[in-house]
Amino acid sequence: MKVSGFINLKKKYKASAFRWHVVELYRLELVSEKQILAELNISRNSLRIWNRAYQRYRLRRYYPSPKRARLMKGKTDEVALLKKQLADTQQLLQHEQLKREALEIMINIAEKELKIPIRKKPGPKQ
């Protein structure tokens, strides 16, 4: 594939497809750098900038994107919220245990004073 085939695409000089094709030719070494610069009449600096952008595009999948970092922040907020909910639940559980203990003591005192069985006896009915 020759570079001259891209000359009619040069009208779309800033189109990313044009740049990617040129960079792929350059990277695959199908055409020399001098030949690309001469036939397309672009600067060496432009070709190198396009090459860097292409490299970043190709390596993007291996590096975390800023969106993932935001998700991580959201997860840390979620972890903090879950920790708070756990602490609230533990406090509520402790309160319920104290309440159950107080009721047990009250039933024991009532059974002793009134001398009547308040609790059901465990096991099957006879």
C-alpha positions as CSV (number, residue, x, y, z in Angstrom):
1,M,0.0,0.0,0.0
2,K,1.4,3.3,-1.0
3,V,1.2,6.6,0.8
4,S,0.1,8.3,-2.4
5,G,-3.3,6.5,-2.0
6,F,-3.8,8.8,1.0
7,I,-3.1,12.0,-0.8
8,N,-6.7,12.5,-1.9
9,L,-7.6,12.0,1.8
10,K,-5.3,14.9,2.7
11,K,-8.3,17.2,2.4
12,K,-9.5,15.6,5.6
13,Y,-6.1,16.2,7.2
14,K,-7.4,16.4,10.7
15,A,-9.6,13.3,10.3
16,S,-8.5,10.7,12.8
17,A,-8.9,7.9,10.2
18,F,-6.4,9.6,8.0
19,R,-4.0,10.0,10.8
20,W,-4.4,6.4,12.1
21,H,-3.7,5.0,8.6
22,V,-0.6,7.1,8.2
23,V,0.7,6.1,11.7
24,E,-0.1,2.4,11.0
25,L,1.9,2.6,7.8
26,Y,4.8,4.3,9.7
27,R,4.7,1.8,12.6
28,L,4.5,-1.3,10.4
29,E,7.5,0.1,8.5
30,L,5.8,-0.4,5.1
31,V,6.8,3.1,4.2
32,S,9.8,5.1,5.4
33,E,9.3,8.2,7.5
34,K,11.0,10.3,4.8
35,Q,8.6,9.0,2.2
36,I,5.5,9.8,4.3
37,L,6.8,13.3,5.1
38,A,7.6,14.0,1.4
39,E,4.4,12.6,-0.2
40,L,1.9,13.9,2.3
41,N,3.8,17.2,3.0
42,I,3.4,17.0,6.8
43,S,6.0,17.9,9.4
44,R,8.0,15.4,11.3
45,N,6.6,16.9,14.5
46,S,3.0,16.2,13.4
47,L,3.8,12.6,12.6
48,R,5.4,12.1,16.0
49,I,2.4,13.7,17.8
50,W,0.1,11.5,15.8
51,N,2.2,8.5,16.7
52,R,2.1,9.3,20.5
53,A,-1.6,9.8,20.4
54,Y,-2.0,6.4,18.6
55,Q,0.2,4.8,21.2
56,R,-1.9,6.2,24.0
57,Y,-5.0,5.1,22.3
58,R,-3.7,1.6,22.0
59,L,-2.5,1.4,25.6
60,R,-5.5,3.0,27.1
61,R,-7.1,-0.4,28.0
62,Y,-4.1,-1.2,30.3
63,Y,-4.3,1.9,32.4
64,P,-7.2,2.9,34.7
65,S,-9.3,5.7,33.4
66,P,-10.4,8.7,35.5
67,K,-13.9,7.3,35.6
68,R,-12.7,4.2,37.4
69,A,-11.0,6.4,40.0
70,R,-14.3,8.1,40.6
71,L,-15.9,4.7,41.0
72,M,-13.2,3.9,43.6
73,K,-14.1,7.0,45.5
74,G,-17.7,6.1,45.3
75,K,-16.8,2.6,46.7
76,T,-14.9,4.2,49.6
77,D,-18.0,6.3,50.4
78,E,-20.1,3.2,50.2
79,V,-17.7,1.4,52.6
80,A,-17.9,4.2,55.0
81,L,-21.7,4.2,54.8
82,L,-21.8,0.4,55.4
83,K,-19.5,0.8,58.4
84,K,-21.8,3.4,59.8
85,Q,-24.8,1.1,59.2
86,L,-23.0,-1.8,60.9
87,A,-22.2,0.4,64.0
88,D,-25.9,1.5,64.2
89,T,-27.1,-2.1,63.9
90,Q,-24.7,-3.3,66.6
91,Q,-25.9,-0.5,68.9
92,L,-29.6,-1.4,68.2
93,L,-28.7,-5.1,68.9
94,Q,-27.1,-4.2,72.2
95,H,-30.2,-2.1,73.1
96,E,-32.5,-5.1,72.3
97,Q,-30.4,-7.5,74.3
98,L,-30.6,-5.2,77.4
99,K,-34.4,-4.9,76.9
100,R,-34.7,-8.7,76.7
101,E,-32.6,-9.1,79.8
102,A,-34.8,-6.5,81.7
103,L,-38.0,-8.4,80.6
104,E,-36.5,-11.7,81.8
105,I,-35.7,-10.2,85.2
106,M,-39.2,-8.7,85.4
107,I,-40.8,-12.0,84.6
108,N,-38.7,-13.8,87.3
109,I,-39.6,-11.2,89.9
110,A,-43.3,-11.5,89.0
111,E,-43.3,-15.3,89.2
112,K,-41.7,-15.2,92.6
113,E,-44.0,-12.5,94.0
114,L,-47.2,-13.8,92.5
115,K,-46.3,-17.4,92.7
116,I,-47.8,-18.2,89.3
117,P,-46.0,-19.6,86.2
118,I,-45.8,-16.9,83.5
119,R,-43.5,-18.7,81.1
120,K,-44.5,-21.6,79.0
121,K,-42.7,-24.8,79.9
122,P,-40.4,-26.1,77.1
123,G,-41.2,-29.4,75.3
124,P,-44.3,-31.0,73.9
125,K,-47.6,-30.8,75.7
126,Q,-48.6,-33.8,77.8
